[in-house]
Amino acid sequence: MADRPEAATIAGRLGLKAEVVADIRQVFAEINADADPVERGKRTLLLTANRGAWLRQCPGTRYYTCCNYQILHVGTFCTMDCAYCILQAYFHPPVLQYFLNREEMVLELDRRLAQPEIARIGTGEFTDSLIWEPCTDLNPWLVERFAAQRHCILELKTKTVAVDRLLALDHRRKTIMAWSLNTPRIIATDERRTASLDARLAAAARCVAAGFPVAFHFDPMVIYDGCQEEYRRTIQRLFEKIPADQIVWISLGTFRFMPDLKEMVEARFPRSTIVYGEFVRGLDDKMRYFKPLRISLYRDVVDWIRRYAPAVCLYFCMESEEVWERVFGFSPSAKGGLPAMLDTAAKFHCDLAPEVRWQVQSTEATGC
């Protein structure tokens, strides 16, 4: 990979000197030997090749409703540092990687885009979508590539404000700019090196002004004393900045974690209290808030969002049909499944499949 022109470009933009590594295991060993391997991994950029599939299914579970999101696997890990981040326990070792063999990505992506079925594809599952903006031309290329077709959308999910280079692109509404949101308290205590709530919303407003559809993800919501009022104010600030009719969807999910993550959070975030809530082991072996607590918060948040945006597509990330029924009054299967619900929202907001636009608009009136 050292002879790739993009390697020199990335190093130059970051003001760093690239070091050729003969054996990738040497990098992993150095990271694992550090007193804080997670932080060391965030400060180590490994430019390498993706040896596996570029397009992957979101790693859901059969026990909870999944949306069939497809991941475009462009890199791993993140320069930001969130206490709850599953990636710090998911990768062994956790290391910031960017894949340089783009020609293989192009071939696989083009094969998928040539198929007529709708697909929702994003780069923000194993990494943050916009941390690569300062050093690569990946996102501008992706935005323009998706703009050239009419049945798939790209979702760029972030906690940054790195949108400057994207605003002038001819995106044709095939790229959804998406932000993970939380209360200012959680952002301050558990989301190190991320943009503030107001900064995220300001960046989203700039994208709306440039014609982009947007989305928001309240995931993971954290339960603590006073959280309901703080989430209410966060939702109020969201809709003060963003027109409801420009939001494709909003996802909701509460904090859940693999049991091994607890010790890592305690060691790396000694002031954090997020792992000390009322948790039980879920069907997927993750620790989840006691179900009545989740449902109570969900009902409040859904009510507040619906006051501002009665027709916006709202959905749960990895919740059971029982929770759907008790909060929304229906299960996704009653509306054709969660993937179909999100496809409908994408059709309406992103100018997909225009021959069925009248049907989609009729459905949208009742939410997704």
C-alpha positions, 0 to 999 in steps of 0.5 A: 500500500505504500506505493499508492498515491493516496497514501502520500496525499493523506500523509501530506494533508495530515502533516505526517510522515508515513512509515512502511510496516513490513508486518501488520502484526507489529502495529497491533502488538505496539497498540496492545502493549500500550497502557491505553490501547484504545487511545493509542489506536485512535492516534495510529492511522493504518493505511491498508487494504480491505481484504474482505467484502466492501458491502456488508449487512449491518450486524443485527440480531435475530432477537430484535428488529433490524432495518437491513442497512448495508455498510460500505466498509471504508475503514475502522474506528474513530478519532473521537472518543465516546465512553459507550462506543462498542468499537473499542471492544469490537475490534481487537486491537482497536486501530484507526484504519483506512482502506486504500484499494478503492478500485475494488470498492468501486467494482463492488459498489457499482455492481450493487448500484446497477441492481434495480432494488432500493438499498440504504447504504452508509459508511458510519457503522464501523467508523464515523463517516466524516472524520476522513474529510480532512485527508481524503476525497472519499466522500465527495466521490461517493456523493457524486457517484450516488447522485448518478443513479436513482434507487439507492441512497447514501447515509453519511453519519457523524458527530462532526461538522466537517461538511464544508467540501460537500455543500456545493456538490450536485448531490441530487438528494441521494445522500442523507446527511445524518447526525447522532444526537444526545443531551449536552450533558452526555456530550460533555461527559461521555463524547470526548472530542465530538462537536457540541449539540449546537454545532452539529445542528448548525452543520445540519442546517447548512446541509439543509440549506444546500438541499441535502435531506437529513436524518438524526439518531438518538442512539444511545439515549442514556437514562439518568436523573433529569434525562427526560427534561434534557431530552425534551430540550434537545428535541426542541433545539433540533426543531428550532434549527431543522424543518421537519419536512427535510428529515428523512428519519429519526432513530431511537435506541437506548444504551446497551453494551457487551458486558466486557465494555463495563470495565473498559468504561470504568478504566477510561472514563472514571467520571462516567456513570453510564454503566451504573443504571438498572440493566439486565442481560438481553436476548442478544447477551448485551446489557440493556435498561430494564424494559419498563424504563426504556419504554417510559423514556421512549414514550416521552421522546416519541411524544415530543418529536411528534408534536413538532413532526407528526409525519416524520419516520420514527423507528427503533434501532434493535428493539423487540416487537413488543416494545414497538407495540407498547410505544408506537401501537404497532409492530413493523411487520404490520407495515411490511417490515422495518426495511420497507418502512425506511425504503418508503421514507427514502423514496419520498425524500430522496426522489427515488422511484418517481413512478410510485411517488403518489403512493409514497406520499399517501403513506407518508401522511401516517408516518413511516 
